[in-house]
Amino acid sequence: MPVIAHRATAPTKSGCSDEFYRSTIIPREMLAGQLLSEHSYSTHYCFAVPMPVRTIEIDFRGTRVAITSDDELPAWIAPVAAAIERVACLPDNWNSYVALRLQEQAACNGLMLLSRMMSDNTPVPSVHPTADGGIQFEWNTPRMAIEVEVTPEGKALALVEDLSSGEEWEADVTNDNGRLREAISRA
C-alpha cells in the first residue's frame, strides 16, 4: 500500500527555502483505517516501513507531498497526483463564489482513502475541488457512478449509483470503507 508523507519548506531571509522538520510517527494501523485529523505545513510524517523504492511527489504550494511504496506504484497514482497538483494551484475564490482553495489536509486524506480503496486496475477518477477546501473524486463508467468527497476535516462522504441495478446509496465512509471499496472495484 502506498504511504503518504509531507516535507514542508520555509522561506529564509534570503528568499531561498530551507527544509525544516518536526517528526511525528503515525502508526501503521492509522494508514490502514484512519484518516489524518490534524497536521501543519511544518510537519514531516515518518513511517515505520522499509525503505521505499518508488516515489511520486506533488508540489502543494511549497510543500512536497511524497507518495511512496515498497512495491511498484499502482497505475492510477501518477494521473491522480497530477490532477491534485493542478487543483492545488487554484486560488481562493476559484469559482467566483468565495470558494476556498484546496486544503493540503483534504488532499492527503483523499490520497490515503484512495490508497485503501483502489487496486492497480481501478479506473482513474476525475479530481475536483469543493467550495469548502475539500476534494472530490468521481468515477463515471457504464456500470457505476461514484462520487467521494473528502473534507478538510477528514470526513469522507460517498454517493454511489449502480447503473445496472438502479441501486443508489450515500454514506459517511470515513472509517468504514468496505461497501465503497466494493463499489469502486465494480467501476
Secondary structure, DSSP 8 states (H G I E B T S, - for coil): --EEEEE-EEE-TTS-EEE---EEE--HHHHHH-------TT-EEE--S---SEEEEEEETTEEEEEEESS---TTHHHHHHHHHHHHT--TTTTSS--B---HHHHHHHHHHHHHH--TTS---EEEE-TBS-EEEEEE-SSEEEEEEE-TTS-EEEEEEETTT--EEEEE-SS--HHHHHHHHH-
